[in-house]
Amino acid sequence: GADLYEMPRNRSDSFCCGGGGGGLWMDFDEEPKPSEERLREALEDTEAGGAVEKFVVACPMCATMYEDGRKTGGFEDEIEVVGLTELVAEALGQEERVAAA
C-alpha cells in the first residue's frame, strides 16, 4: 500500500544524518544541518517530490537527528519521520503497546 522512492544520495554515495561519530551531541555551525538537507532532498529531489509523506529510518540515532531537523528546518507540516519497525507494525495493523516507567 505504499510507493517507495530511493533518496538521490544512496548506497556508496549515501549521506549521513549528522549523528555519527558523536554528532548527536554536537552543535552544527553549518547551514543547513545535515538532517535538514536530507529532509529537503526527500521532499524536492526524489521522484515523488512534495508527495512524500513519511521519511523512514532504521536507526534510533537517525530518528532523533531527523526529528530535530524536521523541527529546525521547518518541515513539521510536510513530512513525518517514522522508524522502519513502526511502519511494519502499521502495515500489519498492530496496535501500539506502551510501557510507562
LUMKE-126898 format. One line per 2 residues: their letters; for each residue x, y negated, z of C-alpha. Coordinates in nm, 4 decimals. Layout:
<sites>
A> X/Y/Z; ...
</sites>
This chain:
<sites>
GA> 0.0000/0.0000/0.0000; 0.2983/-0.2349/-0.0270
DL> 0.5120/-0.3705/-0.3070; 0.8828/-0.3635/-0.2220
YE> 1.1254/-0.6243/-0.3530; 1.5018/-0.5988/-0.3247
MP> 1.6887/-0.9020/-0.1974; 1.9111/-1.0678/-0.4587
RN> 2.2236/-1.0054/-0.2495; 2.2235/-0.6364/-0.1583
RS> 2.4365/-0.3237/-0.1238; 2.8056/-0.4094/-0.1824
DS> 2.7107/-0.7768/-0.2292; 2.4984/-0.7957/0.0861
FC> 2.4604/-1.0986/0.3114; 2.4607/-1.0679/0.6914
CG> 2.2021/-1.2158/0.9278; 2.4833/-1.4002/1.1063
GG> 2.4620/-1.1944/1.4259; 2.7501/-0.9547/1.3616
GG> 3.0852/-0.9969/1.5347; 2.9304/-1.1794/1.8288
GL> 2.7434/-1.4287/1.6114; 2.4300/-1.3605/1.8115
WM> 2.5789/-1.5655/2.0963; 2.7438/-1.8380/1.8882
DF> 2.6102/-2.1700/1.7633; 2.6446/-2.2214/1.3884
DE> 2.7564/-2.5617/1.2692; 2.6962/-2.4710/0.9071
EP> 2.3704/-2.5641/0.7433; 2.1666/-2.3712/0.6707
KP> 2.2243/-2.0897/0.9171; 2.2833/-1.7501/0.7525
SE> 1.9438/-1.6298/0.8780; 1.7665/-1.9353/0.7342
ER> 1.9416/-1.8920/0.3987; 1.8441/-1.5238/0.3821
LR> 1.4769/-1.6034/0.4524; 1.4864/-1.8742/0.1854
EA> 1.6254/-1.6166/-0.0576; 1.3404/-1.3792/0.0254
LE> 1.0812/-1.6464/-0.0497; 1.2453/-1.8091/-0.3513
DT> 1.4924/-1.5720/-0.5154; 1.3134/-1.2355/-0.5166
EA> 1.0809/-1.1362/-0.7986; 0.7824/-1.1788/-0.5637
GG> 0.8844/-1.5281/-0.4581; 0.6371/-1.7020/-0.2268
AV> 0.4100/-1.3962/-0.2301; 0.6444/-1.2180/0.0148
EK> 0.4574/-1.1695/0.3419; 0.6926/-0.9577/0.5531
FV> 1.0688/-0.9588/0.5903; 1.1608/-0.6076/0.7051
VA> 1.4685/-0.5422/0.9192; 1.6089/-0.2203/1.0624
CP> 1.8308/-0.3691/1.3334; 1.7263/-0.5329/1.6625
MC> 2.0005/-0.7936/1.6253; 1.8759/-0.8812/1.2772
AT> 1.5219/-0.9097/1.4129; 1.6428/-1.1613/1.6722
MY> 1.8513/-1.3609/1.4250; 1.5813/-1.3750/1.1572
ED> 1.3076/-1.4629/1.4052; 1.5261/-1.7523/1.5181
GR> 1.5913/-1.8528/1.1552; 1.2193/-1.8331/1.0866
KT> 1.1585/-2.0927/1.3575; 1.4559/-2.3224/1.2993
GG> 1.4204/-2.3056/0.9203; 1.0505/-2.3914/0.9191
FE> 0.9341/-2.0572/0.7778; 0.6863/-1.9732/1.0565
DE> 0.3785/-2.0110/0.8355; 0.5377/-1.8460/0.5321
IE> 0.6824/-1.5104/0.6380; 0.6674/-1.2557/0.9201
VV> 0.9773/-1.0730/1.0460; 0.8992/-0.7076/1.1259
GL> 1.1051/-0.4069/1.2244; 1.1056/-0.1056/0.9956
TE> 0.9593/0.1116/1.2714; 0.6758/-0.1391/1.3210
LV> 0.5992/-0.1226/0.9509; 0.5960/0.2586/0.9532
AE> 0.3682/0.2645/1.2603; 0.1338/0.0153/1.0930
AL> 0.1249/0.2271/0.7757; 0.0400/0.5363/0.9812
GQ> -0.2359/0.3489/1.1645; -0.0724/0.3944/1.5047
EE> -0.1873/0.1882/1.7993; 0.0695/-0.0230/1.9759
RV> 0.1773/0.1046/2.3148; 0.3294/-0.1480/2.5511
AA> 0.5168/-0.0774/2.8725; 0.5471/-0.3534/3.1292
A> 0.8332/-0.3508/3.3759
</sites>
